[in-house]
Amino acid sequence: MDSGPGSYYIIDEENNIAIPSFVFAMFQGKFAIIAPALIAGAFAERVKFRGYCLFILLWSLLVYCPLCHMIWGGGRVSGDAIDLAGGTVIHIAAGTAGLVCAFMLGARRGYPQTAMHPNNLVLALLGAGLLWVGWFGFNSGSFVQSNLDTGRALAMTQIAAAAAALAWVLIESLHLKKATSLGMASGIIAGLVAITPAAGAVTTVGALALGAAGAAGAYAAIMLKNKLGYDDSLDVFGIHGVAGIIGAVGLMFFLRESPASWSEQMIHQLIGVALAIGVSAVVTTIIVLLVDKTIGLKLSDREQQAGMDHALHGEHGYGLLNLN
């Protein structure tokens, strides 16, 4: 894609379309916003607001933007890797960053001795539903046009998410002897992550397989987290990082059209995954150290006990009266 000086359109000569620059910029901005937002789930309830703002700025500039230019659209390092809507650039990178932050910042006050239940399960399920619908825009919209590929991406996204939800429910039923709504929501997200790089390239069977495999892999990663004891609050690495890796590599076994060289394409996929993990891990470590040593990043135990709403913003998330 190219644009002339002062042009309001980005010209895609290969597909003979012109995309308004404002539309393309705002669409890509969604991806830039969601990546650091995912990381926040890994260290929720333990960082300062101003430190997080600086972290977002530095991570977006030093991790996200470089990875976009390295991998997407014929990127300078792994431009031949298949990554339709950011399974590698966004989910693997953010999942890795979340894992690094969880280890570097330590656990929340009281974890794991005190059970950390969801603040509001109803809102969590509502959010999962909104993400499911919104993901159609992420994956289908990444073709920046309306054609058969767009429709395929939408359908594969739906199929993978449904397969992952079912897989998670079945796994929980066998492992815990009960199925949970929070688990189903986790499965939905894992399936959406797994299909994100592959939605435009795999068959229907591939979407089913990647969705189920993404859910199974994420479930296993969360069980491992519980044994290791690190505090990834919303299982960002387990769901986004692991399912992203499964999608980026697993898609090779379900391609609708065979590449010129299967082995070479697999190498491109592996390089993209390694690049996302390596760049994100190293640079995130540096950013966390820099922010924490300058303006501070982790909350004190006293601030955590008072609650972030009150300690940092002087307000309360829920205006409930104490009638006792």
C-alpha positions, 0 to 999 in steps of 0.5 A: 500500500502507498499514499501520495503527499497530501492524499486522503486515500491509501492505494492498494494497487494489488487489489485495485482499491482505495482506502480512506486514510482516516478509516485505515488509521482508526482501524489499525488504532484499535489493534494498537489500543488492545495490545497494552490493554491485554497486558494490563490483565496480567498485573491487574490490581497492583500498579500505579495509574501514572506508571501504567500510562508511561508503560503503555506509551513506551511499550506501544512505541518500543514493542508493538510498533516495531513488531508491526513493521517486522512481521505484518505486510511484508515486514522487514524480518518475518514478512512472509509469516501468516498473521491476519489480525495479530495472533503473533504481533498482538496476542503472543507479544502481549501474552509474553509481556504479561508473563514478564510483568507478572513475575517482575511485579510479584503477586497481589496482596494476599495471593495465593493464600486468599482466593481472588474471585471475579469482581462481577461474573455477570459483567465478565460474561457480558464482556466476553460476548462483546469481544466475540462480536467485536472480533468479527471486525478485527479478523474480517476487517483485516482484509480491508475490503468486502469479498469472499475472503472477508466472509471466510474470515468471519465464518472461521472466527465464529466456528473456532470460538464456538468449538473452543467454548465447547472444548473448555466446557467438556474439559472442565466437566471431565477435570472438575466434574462441573462446567463454569460460565467463566470457563466457557468465557475463557474458552471463547477468548482462547478460540478467538485468539487461536483463529486470529492469525489463521482466519483467512487461510484455514479450512472449516476443519482447521477452524474447529481444530484450532479453536479446540486446541487453543482452548485445551492449550490455554486450560493446560497453561492455566493449570501449570500457572496454578502449580507454579504460583505466579499471579497472572490475574486474568491468565493473559499468557495462558489464554492469549500467549499460548493460544496465540502460539497454537494458532500461529503454528497450528494453522500450517496443518490446515491451510486451504491453499498449499504454500510453495514450500510447506517447510519454508512457510513453517520456518516463517511462522516459527520466526514470527513467534520467536520474534514476538516472544523475544522482542516483547520479553527483552524490551518489556523487562527494560521498560518495567525496570525503567518505569518502576525506578523513575516514577514507580509502577507497583502499588504498595501493600497499603495502597492495595489494601485501601483499594486502587479506586480510593488510593489512586483516584479518590473514588469507589467503583461501586457506590454501595451503602453499608447498612450494618 
